[in-house]
Amino acid sequence: MSWRSEHIWIELIKGSRKLSNFCWALIVFLGSLGFLLVGTSSYLGRNLISFVPSQQIIFFPQGIVMSFYGIAGLFISSYLWCTISWNVGGGYDRFDKKEGMAYIFRWGFPGKNRRILFRFRIKDIRSVRIEVKEGIYARRVLYMDIRGRGAIPLTRTDLTPREIEQKAAELAYFLRVPIEVF
């Protein structure tokens, strides 16, 4: 989502609160809970899950391994849910021609550096850069090359080539800088 006027461009960045992250966190949680219940039911010798008979699973070594996978999965699931609730990677990009300033803000993990804010002058922006790597792990990232700071990534990697090209062209036109493709 973005908002534009003649002098200001604000682009909201979604971060980790995406539908795919919610789905993966739920799948990992339910799967790990299932593993833990099967391991626990094999230890107790009672069926905690009705469609998995615990008599067929011996506690040593299968039940222990199932319990271990369940506990490990719960840790991974809690990490995913925390990342979603903290909205890691979310924030905004703001370019203000009247002030002559650009702001890139992102949320990080809790701690000293939770708020990540880059502030620089628009005249220090050298170019908008598109980096494209095709193959099994295709990667398309939009960068902003800033004098004295190097390249700062602006977008996530799940955009299509057409979307990233369009976004780069619009931003370069707004900022009056060239586009570089790598």
Contacts in CASP RR format, 6 or more apart in sequence:
PFRMAT RR
TARGET T0000
AUTHOR 0000-0000-0000
METHOD contacts of the structure
MODEL  1
MSWRSEHIWIELIKGSRKLSNFCWALIVFLGSLGFLLVGTSSYLGRNLIS
FVPSQQIIFFPQGIVMSFYGIAGLFISSYLWCTISWNVGGGYDRFDKKEG
MAYIFRWGFPGKNRRILFRFRIKDIRSVRIEVKEGIYARRVLYMDIRGRG
AIPLTRTDLTPREIEQKAAELAYFLRVPIEVF
1 11 0 8 1.000
1 12 0 8 1.000
2 9 0 8 1.000
2 10 0 8 1.000
2 11 0 8 1.000
2 12 0 8 1.000
3 9 0 8 1.000
3 10 0 8 1.000
4 10 0 8 1.000
4 174 0 8 1.000
6 97 0 8 1.000
7 96 0 8 1.000
7 97 0 8 1.000
7 98 0 8 1.000
8 94 0 8 1.000
8 95 0 8 1.000
8 96 0 8 1.000
8 97 0 8 1.000
8 98 0 8 1.000
9 93 0 8 1.000
9 94 0 8 1.000
9 95 0 8 1.000
9 171 0 8 1.000
9 174 0 8 1.000
10 92 0 8 1.000
10 93 0 8 1.000
10 94 0 8 1.000
10 95 0 8 1.000
11 92 0 8 1.000
11 93 0 8 1.000
11 94 0 8 1.000
11 154 0 8 1.000
12 91 0 8 1.000
12 92 0 8 1.000
13 89 0 8 1.000
13 90 0 8 1.000
13 91 0 8 1.000
13 92 0 8 1.000
13 93 0 8 1.000
13 106 0 8 1.000
13 156 0 8 1.000
14 90 0 8 1.000
14 156 0 8 1.000
15 87 0 8 1.000
15 88 0 8 1.000
15 89 0 8 1.000
15 90 0 8 1.000
15 91 0 8 1.000
15 107 0 8 1.000
15 156 0 8 1.000
16 83 0 8 1.000
16 84 0 8 1.000
16 86 0 8 1.000
16 87 0 8 1.000
16 88 0 8 1.000
16 89 0 8 1.000
16 90 0 8 1.000
17 84 0 8 1.000
17 87 0 8 1.000
17 90 0 8 1.000
21 80 0 8 1.000
21 83 0 8 1.000
21 84 0 8 1.000
22 84 0 8 1.000
24 80 0 8 1.000
25 77 0 8 1.000
25 80 0 8 1.000
25 81 0 8 1.000
25 84 0 8 1.000
28 73 0 8 1.000
28 76 0 8 1.000
28 77 0 8 1.000
28 80 0 8 1.000
29 73 0 8 1.000
29 74 0 8 1.000
29 77 0 8 1.000
29 81 0 8 1.000
31 70 0 8 1.000
31 73 0 8 1.000
32 69 0 8 1.000
32 70 0 8 1.000
32 71 0 8 1.000
32 72 0 8 1.000
32 73 0 8 1.000
32 74 0 8 1.000
32 76 0 8 1.000
32 77 0 8 1.000
33 70 0 8 1.000
33 74 0 8 1.000
34 49 0 8 1.000
34 70 0 8 1.000
35 66 0 8 1.000
35 67 0 8 1.000
35 69 0 8 1.000
35 70 0 8 1.000
35 73 0 8 1.000
36 66 0 8 1.000
36 67 0 8 1.000
36 70 0 8 1.000
36 71 0 8 1.000
36 74 0 8 1.000
37 48 0 8 1.000
37 49 0 8 1.000
38 48 0 8 1.000
38 49 0 8 1.000
38 52 0 8 1.000
38 54 0 8 1.000
38 57 0 8 1.000
38 63 0 8 1.000
38 66 0 8 1.000
39 57 0 8 1.000
39 59 0 8 1.000
39 62 0 8 1.000
39 63 0 8 1.000
39 64 0 8 1.000
39 66 0 8 1.000
39 67 0 8 1.000
40 48 0 8 1.000
40 67 0 8 1.000
41 47 0 8 1.000
41 48 0 8 1.000
41 49 0 8 1.000
41 52 0 8 1.000
41 54 0 8 1.000
41 57 0 8 1.000
42 54 0 8 1.000
42 57 0 8 1.000
42 58 0 8 1.000
42 59 0 8 1.000
42 62 0 8 1.000
42 63 0 8 1.000
42 66 0 8 1.000
43 59 0 8 1.000
43 63 0 8 1.000
43 67 0 8 1.000
44 54 0 8 1.000
45 54 0 8 1.000
45 55 0 8 1.000
46 54 0 8 1.000
47 53 0 8 1.000
47 54 0 8 1.000
48 54 0 8 1.000
57 63 0 8 1.000
57 66 0 8 1.000
86 107 0 8 1.000
86 108 0 8 1.000
86 109 0 8 1.000
86 110 0 8 1.000
87 107 0 8 1.000
88 107 0 8 1.000
88 108 0 8 1.000
88 109 0 8 1.000
89 106 0 8 1.000
89 107 0 8 1.000
89 108 0 8 1.000
90 106 0 8 1.000
90 107 0 8 1.000
91 105 0 8 1.000
91 106 0 8 1.000
91 107 0 8 1.000
92 103 0 8 1.000
92 105 0 8 1.000
93 102 0 8 1.000
93 103 0 8 1.000
93 104 0 8 1.000
93 105 0 8 1.000
93 154 0 8 1.000
94 102 0 8 1.000
94 103 0 8 1.000
94 104 0 8 1.000
94 105 0 8 1.000
95 102 0 8 1.000
95 103 0 8 1.000
95 122 0 8 1.000
95 171 0 8 1.000
95 174 0 8 1.000
95 175 0 8 1.000
96 102 0 8 1.000
96 103 0 8 1.000
96 122 0 8 1.000
97 122 0 8 1.000
100 121 0 8 1.000
100 122 0 8 1.000
100 123 0 8 1.000
101 119 0 8 1.000
101 120 0 8 1.000
101 121 0 8 1.000
101 122 0 8 1.000
102 118 0 8 1.000
102 119 0 8 1.000
102 120 0 8 1.000
102 121 0 8 1.000
102 122 0 8 1.000
102 125 0 8 1.000
102 144 0 8 1.000
103 117 0 8 1.000
103 118 0 8 1.000
103 119 0 8 1.000
104 117 0 8 1.000
104 118 0 8 1.000
104 144 0 8 1.000
104 152 0 8 1.000
104 154 0 8 1.000
105 115 0 8 1.000
105 116 0 8 1.000
105 117 0 8 1.000
105 118 0 8 1.000
106 116 0 8 1.000
107 114 0 8 1.000
107 115 0 8 1.000
107 116 0 8 1.000
108 114 0 8 1.000
108 115 0 8 1.000
108 116 0 8 1.000
118 149 0 8 1.000
118 152 0 8 1.000
120 146 0 8 1.000
120 149 0 8 1.000
122 175 0 8 1.000
124 146 0 8 1.000
124 147 0 8 1.000
124 148 0 8 1.000
124 149 0 8 1.000
125 144 0 8 1.000
125 145 0 8 1.000
125 146 0 8 1.000
125 147 0 8 1.000
125 175 0 8 1.000
125 177 0 8 1.000
126 145 0 8 1.000
126 146 0 8 1.000
126 147 0 8 1.000
126 177 0 8 1.000
127 144 0 8 1.000
127 145 0 8 1.000
127 172 0 8 1.000
127 177 0 8 1.000
127 178 0 8 1.000
127 179 0 8 1.000
127 180 0 8 1.000
128 142 0 8 1.000
128 143 0 8 1.000
128 144 0 8 1.000
128 145 0 8 1.000
128 168 0 8 1.000
128 171 0 8 1.000
128 172 0 8 1.000
128 175 0 8 1.000
128 177 0 8 1.000
128 178 0 8 1.000
128 179 0 8 1.000
128 180 0 8 1.000
129 142 0 8 1.000
129 143 0 8 1.000
129 144 0 8 1.000
129 145 0 8 1.000
129 151 0 8 1.000
129 179 0 8 1.000
129 180 0 8 1.000
129 181 0 8 1.000
129 182 0 8 1.000
130 140 0 8 1.000
130 141 0 8 1.000
130 142 0 8 1.000
130 143 0 8 1.000
130 164 0 8 1.000
130 165 0 8 1.000
130 168 0 8 1.000
130 179 0 8 1.000
130 180 0 8 1.000
130 181 0 8 1.000
130 182 0 8 1.000
131 139 0 8 1.000
131 140 0 8 1.000
131 141 0 8 1.000
131 143 0 8 1.000
131 182 0 8 1.000
132 139 0 8 1.000
132 140 0 8 1.000
132 161 0 8 1.000
132 181 0 8 1.000
132 182 0 8 1.000
133 139 0 8 1.000
133 140 0 8 1.000
139 157 0 8 1.000
140 157 0 8 1.000
140 159 0 8 1.000
140 160 0 8 1.000
140 161 0 8 1.000
140 164 0 8 1.000
141 153 0 8 1.000
141 155 0 8 1.000
141 157 0 8 1.000
141 164 0 8 1.000
142 153 0 8 1.000
142 154 0 8 1.000
142 155 0 8 1.000
142 159 0 8 1.000
142 164 0 8 1.000
142 167 0 8 1.000
142 168 0 8 1.000
142 171 0 8 1.000
143 151 0 8 1.000
143 152 0 8 1.000
143 153 0 8 1.000
143 154 0 8 1.000
144 151 0 8 1.000
144 152 0 8 1.000
144 154 0 8 1.000
144 171 0 8 1.000
145 151 0 8 1.000
145 180 0 8 1.000
146 152 0 8 1.000
154 171 0 8 1.000
155 164 0 8 1.000
155 167 0 8 1.000
159 167 0 8 1.000
168 179 0 8 1.000
169 179 0 8 1.000
172 178 0 8 1.000
172 179 0 8 1.000
END
